[in-house]
Structure formats: C-alpha cells, structure tokens
C-alpha cells in the first residue's frame, strides 16, 4: 500500500530518546506511512545498533538515511525532505512521544481546512498536558472530544509539523543558514507568505521533551541568539524584549 504520509525523523545519538520515540511511532501510527529516520552521523553504539535492527510494521515502512556529518537541523531535514514522495509530509524530532490517533487526527484537520499550510499537534510544548511523559496516554484520551478543532498560531514549532506536499513543493527546503534554531519560525513565515495558516490540532497530542538532543551543546545559547538575530533581520517584525533575572528580582 503506498504511503499516505512520509514521516521525516531527524536523530543524533540519544538512544534513550530515539528508541521510545520510534517504538511509539510504530505502535500508534495507523495511517499507511514511511518513516524516514535521518541519522545526523551518530556515534553512540546503542543508537547505531538500534538503527541497524529497527524494522517497520504492516502500516509503517522504515528507511534509515545515514549522514556523514552533523551539520544542523535544517540540512538533515532537507536530506529527508528530498526523499519524501507521499501526499503528506510530517517533520519530527527524536525527542517526542506520539499518542493513539495522533496522525489520523492531524491529517483529518488539515484536509478539512485547506487554509492550513503547517500543523502542530497539541503538546506540553504549548503548556498543555502533563509534565511527566508517563501520563500522556491518559491525557490524550481526555482530549479526544476536541477532535476536528484547531487554533491558529503565529508559527509552527519544529518538533512535529504536518504539511501537505503541495505546500512543501511551493515553499521549498528549510533555510540552511540556520543551524539549530529558528528554522521552524522561518519556514512558518514562508508558508504564510503563500496565504496558508499555521495551526495546532487540539485533538491530537504529542509529548515533547524539548531541546533534549542539543541541551548539553557548549554553544547552545550562542547558537540560539545568532539564529534568532538572523530571523529578526530577515523578517519585518519586532523582536520580543528579553527579561533578565536581575529585572525579575528587582
């Protein structure tokens, strides 16, 4: 059966995140899909061993794309995007945990509302839901009455973004001048340039650990500031003011 959706999952080391992420994707993805695991030159032996042994299901085909260097989120994702052929494309981080019905609901919302060009699931990323991943399935079940509902957001966060193929073909690749941050905001603004909206599907739930892969990078905050500066130079919007710890304690 041809894939309805190509799931482009970028990963680097962190088998503690990668393995449960992929296991839940295989368990809870009921839409015929192809999971493209783009490995950004991992060196962890447990991560590499998992990538060697992982197999798909009757519903989800698995393809592992090995890269020779870890040169950023955008370049890795673009390599996966170049191999995507399905009508729907979903970009995924390796630090997420999907729940039952996640992809069916996202596609249903996007199909019913063609004005949507990029779609996130509801998530703790937006301060909704449990703070512990152990509780996500119960919470997700409690939100199923929200199926079909969506809210607009000013951009889509890159942990899990669904887009129709025609939008990706029109907008193009992620901007590779961004290294590890802000490429999702940039892509969202490009989607909106074509008259499509960025939104959140309220009845689909995905937990996000949040910057887990890069959190120990020694230049993490410098990279964040550099890429945010690049974003606000490119787009004619006012950058939010940062509040310092000193200001909060004053």
C-alpha positions as CSV (number, residue, x, y, z in Angstrom):
1,X,0.0,0.0,0.0
2,X,1.5,3.4,-1.0
3,X,2.4,5.7,1.9
4,X,-0.2,8.4,2.7
5,X,2.4,10.3,4.8
6,X,6.2,10.4,4.9
7,X,7.5,10.9,8.5
8,X,10.9,12.5,8.4
9,X,12.5,11.9,11.8
10,X,15.9,13.6,12.5
11,X,18.1,12.0,15.1
12,X,21.6,12.2,16.6
13,X,22.8,9.8,19.3
14,X,20.5,9.8,22.4
15,X,19.2,6.2,22.2
16,X,17.2,6.9,25.4
17,X,15.1,9.3,23.3
18,X,15.3,7.7,19.9
19,X,14.1,4.2,20.9
20,X,10.9,5.1,22.8
21,X,10.2,7.7,20.1
22,X,10.3,5.2,17.2
23,X,8.6,2.4,19.2
24,X,5.6,4.7,19.9
25,X,5.6,5.9,16.3
26,X,5.4,2.2,15.1
27,X,2.7,1.4,17.7
28,X,0.4,4.4,17.3
29,X,0.7,5.3,13.6
30,X,-2.3,3.7,11.9
31,X,-2.1,5.8,8.7
32,X,0.0,4.0,5.9
33,X,3.3,5.8,6.3
34,X,7.0,5.7,5.6
35,X,9.3,6.6,8.4
36,X,12.5,8.1,7.1
37,X,14.9,8.1,10.0
38,X,17.6,10.7,9.1
39,X,20.7,10.0,11.3
40,X,22.9,13.0,11.7
41,X,26.1,11.0,11.9
42,X,25.5,9.4,15.3
43,X,28.5,7.8,17.2
44,X,26.6,6.3,20.2
45,X,26.9,2.5,19.8
46,X,23.4,1.9,21.3
47,X,21.8,4.3,18.8
48,X,23.7,2.8,15.9
49,X,22.7,-0.7,17.0
50,X,19.0,0.3,17.2
51,X,19.2,1.9,13.7
52,X,20.6,-1.4,12.4
53,X,17.9,-3.6,13.9
54,X,14.7,-1.4,13.6
55,X,12.1,-2.8,11.3
56,X,8.7,-1.5,10.2
57,X,5.2,-2.8,10.6
58,X,2.3,-3.7,8.2
59,X,1.4,0.0,8.4
60,X,4.8,1.8,8.7
61,X,7.8,1.2,6.4
62,X,11.1,2.2,7.9
63,X,14.0,3.6,5.9
64,X,17.3,4.8,7.6
65,X,19.2,7.6,6.0
66,X,22.8,7.8,7.3
67,X,24.5,11.2,7.0
68,X,28.3,11.7,7.2
69,X,28.2,14.8,9.3
70,X,26.0,16.5,11.9
71,X,25.8,20.0,10.3
72,X,22.5,21.1,11.7
73,X,18.8,20.5,11.8
74,X,17.9,22.2,8.5
75,X,20.5,20.3,6.4
76,X,19.5,17.0,8.0
77,X,15.8,17.6,7.5
78,X,16.3,18.7,3.9
79,X,18.0,15.4,3.1
80,X,14.9,13.6,4.4
81,X,12.6,16.0,2.5
82,X,14.4,15.3,-0.7
83,X,13.4,11.7,-0.4
84,X,9.7,12.3,0.6
85,X,7.2,11.4,-2.0
86,X,3.9,11.0,-0.1
87,X,0.9,13.4,-0.3
88,X,1.6,14.4,3.3
89,X,4.9,15.1,5.0
90,X,5.5,15.3,8.7
91,X,8.7,16.6,10.2
92,X,9.6,15.0,13.6
93,X,12.3,15.4,16.3
94,X,13.7,12.4,18.1
95,X,12.6,13.6,21.5
96,X,8.8,13.2,21.0
97,X,6.3,10.6,22.1
98,X,3.2,10.3,20.0
99,X,-0.2,9.0,21.3
100,X,-3.0,7.0,19.8
101,X,-4.7,8.6,16.8
102,X,-2.2,11.4,16.5
103,X,-1.6,11.3,12.8
104,X,-5.1,10.4,11.7
105,X,-6.4,13.5,13.6
106,X,-3.8,15.8,12.2
107,X,-4.5,14.8,8.6
108,X,-8.2,15.0,9.2
109,X,-7.9,18.6,10.5
110,X,-5.6,19.6,7.6
111,X,-7.8,18.0,5.0
112,X,-11.0,19.7,6.3
113,X,-9.3,23.1,6.5
114,X,-7.2,23.6,3.4
115,X,-6.3,27.1,4.6
116,X,-3.9,25.4,7.0
117,X,-0.4,25.0,5.5
118,X,1.5,23.8,8.5
119,X,0.0,22.0,11.6
120,X,1.3,21.1,15.0
121,X,-0.4,18.7,17.4
122,X,-1.4,19.9,20.8
123,X,1.5,19.4,23.2
124,X,3.2,20.2,26.5
125,X,5.3,22.4,24.2
126,X,2.3,24.8,24.4
127,X,2.0,24.3,28.2
128,X,-1.0,21.9,27.7
129,X,-1.0,18.5,29.3
130,X,1.1,16.6,31.9
131,X,4.7,17.4,32.8
132,X,5.5,13.7,33.1
133,X,5.6,11.5,29.9
134,X,4.1,8.6,31.9
135,X,0.7,10.4,32.0
136,X,0.4,11.3,28.3
137,X,-1.9,8.5,27.2
138,X,-4.5,9.2,29.8
139,X,-4.3,12.9,29.0
140,X,-4.5,12.3,25.2
141,X,-7.6,10.2,25.7
142,X,-9.3,13.0,27.7
143,X,-8.8,15.4,24.8
144,X,-10.5,13.3,22.1
145,X,-13.6,15.4,22.4
146,X,-11.6,18.2,20.8
147,X,-11.2,16.2,17.5
148,X,-11.8,18.4,14.5
149,X,-10.9,21.6,16.4
150,X,-7.9,23.8,15.7
151,X,-6.4,27.1,16.7
152,X,-4.2,29.4,14.7
153,X,-0.6,30.1,15.9
154,X,1.9,32.6,14.7
155,X,4.3,29.8,13.8
156,X,4.7,26.0,14.0
157,X,7.3,24.6,16.3
158,X,9.5,22.1,14.5
159,X,9.1,19.1,16.9
160,X,6.2,17.7,14.9
161,X,4.9,19.6,11.8
162,X,2.5,18.2,9.2
163,X,2.3,19.8,5.8
164,X,0.6,18.8,2.5
165,X,3.0,18.0,-0.3
166,X,1.9,20.9,-2.4
167,X,2.9,23.4,0.3
168,X,6.3,21.8,0.7
169,X,6.8,21.9,-3.1
170,X,5.9,25.6,-3.2
171,X,7.8,26.7,-0.1
172,X,10.9,24.6,-0.8
173,X,13.6,23.4,1.6
174,X,14.4,24.7,5.0
175,X,16.9,27.6,5.1
176,X,20.2,26.0,5.9
177,X,21.8,29.3,7.1
178,X,20.0,28.5,10.3
179,X,21.9,25.8,12.2
180,X,20.0,24.5,15.2
181,X,17.3,27.2,16.0
182,X,14.7,29.4,14.3
183,X,14.5,27.5,11.1
184,X,10.9,26.4,12.1
185,X,9.8,30.0,12.5
186,X,11.4,31.0,9.2
187,X,9.7,28.1,7.4
188,X,6.3,29.0,9.0
189,X,6.6,32.6,7.8
190,X,7.4,31.4,4.3
191,X,4.3,29.2,4.5
192,X,2.2,32.2,5.5
193,X,3.6,34.2,2.6
194,X,1.6,31.9,0.3
195,X,-1.6,32.6,2.2
196,X,-1.7,29.5,4.3
197,X,-2.0,29.4,8.1
198,X,0.0,27.8,10.9
199,X,-2.2,26.0,13.4
200,X,-2.5,23.5,16.2
201,X,-4.8,20.4,16.1
202,X,-6.4,20.3,19.5
203,X,-7.5,16.7,19.3
204,X,-4.0,15.2,18.5
205,X,-1.5,15.0,21.3
206,X,2.3,14.6,21.2
207,X,4.7,15.0,24.1
208,X,7.9,16.9,23.5
209,X,11.0,16.6,25.8
210,X,12.3,19.8,24.3
211,X,15.8,20.6,23.1
212,X,16.9,17.3,24.6
213,X,19.5,16.5,22.0
214,X,21.2,19.8,22.0
215,X,20.8,20.8,25.6
216,X,24.4,19.9,26.5
217,X,25.9,21.6,23.5
218,X,28.5,24.1,24.8
219,X,27.5,26.8,22.3
220,X,23.7,26.2,22.7
221,X,22.8,29.7,23.9
222,X,25.1,31.4,21.4
223,X,23.6,29.4,18.6
224,X,20.1,30.4,19.8
225,X,21.0,34.1,19.9
226,X,22.7,34.0,16.5
227,X,19.8,32.3,14.8
228,X,17.2,34.5,16.4
229,X,19.2,37.5,15.3
230,X,19.2,36.1,11.7
231,X,15.4,35.5,11.8
232,X,14.5,39.0,13.0
233,X,16.9,40.6,10.5
234,X,15.1,38.7,7.7
235,X,11.5,39.3,8.8
236,X,10.0,42.7,9.4
237,X,8.6,42.1,12.9
238,X,9.6,43.4,16.2
239,X,11.7,41.1,18.3
240,X,10.3,40.5,21.8
241,X,12.2,42.0,24.6
242,X,14.2,39.6,26.8
243,X,13.6,39.8,30.6
244,X,16.8,39.3,32.7
245,X,17.0,37.6,36.0
246,X,18.0,40.9,37.5
247,X,14.8,42.6,36.2
248,X,12.7,39.8,37.6
249,X,14.2,40.2,41.1
250,X,14.1,44.0,41.1
